[in-house]
Amino acid sequence: MFVSFTDWEFDGNIDNAVEGIKGFWPEMQKYGAVNTRCTVTGENTLRTMTLWSSKELLEDNVEKVRAAAGSAAGMTVTSGMTGPLAVELD
């Protein structure tokens, strides 16, 4: 499994941001995303963590998803990182 972290800037309306993310989730799944989480990191910033089933799907699609999600949810990407998942604990 592979992970992308994306930092976003938005208008500060968290309810709208969450609805935008929820609305875009089916599209993300089409690109190979299997799980996503979102954390409020500031007054108008968020960080998402998305789990991908393979390195190839992540590399082929993460920038497409970021661009499309930003347009769909009205948010701007401020930074991002990717890498292999090292451990998952429940």
ABEGO torsion letter per residue (X at the ends): XBBBBBBBBBAGBAAAAAAAAAAAAAAAAAAGBABBBBBBABAABBBBBBBBABAAAAAAAAAAAAAAAAAAAGBBBABBBBEBBABBBX
